[in-house]
Amino acid sequence: EADSAIFATEKAIKDLGDKLLDEEKKETEEKIEAVKKALEEKDVEKIKKATEELNEKAMALATKVYEAAAKEAEANKSTEDNETSKDETIEEAEFVEDETK
């Protein structure tokens, strides 16, 4: 579980890239290091506690990744909507009844 948490959190950091504040990245990396250290010491209680703290931080990052993706999708949809409306042209026409009937 600890290894999985480390992997997932490192991936989240990579996925967020420059969207992640330096402070958030530093805090997260510290949590990762705490788990790695606990694994080296083979202290089960430390591993559990450090993993739990890392999972909490990872959840916050996952939320941030989701929000960033949602904002990007919304921006793309807005752009597509604008492009669609620009392509549509409206022509004015006049209707004339045929008086020969």
N, C-alpha and C positions, 0 to 999 in steps of 0.2 A: 504494500500500500504506500509506503514511504517513497519507494523508487518511482511508482506511478505518479505520485503527487509532484515529485521533482520534475519528471519528464513533462507533465502537463503544464506546470507553471512555467518552465523554461520555454515551452512552445508558445504559451500566451504572451510572454515577454517579447519573443521574436515576432509574433503576429502583430502585436501592437506597434512595434517599431518606435517611431518618433512621436506617436500619439500618447505614449506613456511619459509622465513627468519623471525627471531624474530622481526626485525624492521617492516616488512610488517604486521605481525600478530598484533603487538602492535597498529599500525596506524589503522588497520581495526577495532580492538576492541574499539578503541577510537571513531571511527565513529558510531559504534553500540551504544555505551553509549550515544553519543550525540543525537541520534534518540530517545532512551528510555527516556532521560531527557526531550526532547521536547514534547514527548507524555504525560509525567507526568504533564508538565506545561500547556498542552492543547493549546499551541500557534501554530496556524495553519501555520503561516509563518515560524516559526522555524522548525516545522515538515517537511514542504515541502523542505526547504533548506537542513536540515540534511539528509533527505531521499535521496535527489538528490546526495549529496556528497557520501553517503553510496552506492548508486547504481553505481556510477562511480568506486568506489573502488571494488565493487563486480564484475563489468565487467572485471576489471583488473585481479581479482582472477580467474574468469571463464576462461579467456584467458589462464592463467597459468595452470589451471586444464586441459584444452583442449590440450595445448602443451605437458604437461607431459604425457597425455594418448596417444598422437600421437607418442611421442618418445618411449614409452613402447611398443606400437603396432609394430613400426618399428623394435625395438630390437628383439621382439618375432618372427617377420617375418624373420629377418636375421638368427636367431638361427634355425628356421625351415628349411630355405633354406640350411644352412650348414649341418644339419642332413640328409636332403634328398640327398644331393650330396655325403655324406659319405656312404650312403647305396647302392648307385649305383656302381656296379663293372663293369669294362670293361675288357673283355677277348680278347686276341689277337688270331686270327684264320687265317688259311691259306686256300685259296680256290684252289682246285685241280679239273681240268676238267676230266671227265670220258673219257678216250681215247679208250674205247672198242666200242664205237658207230661209 
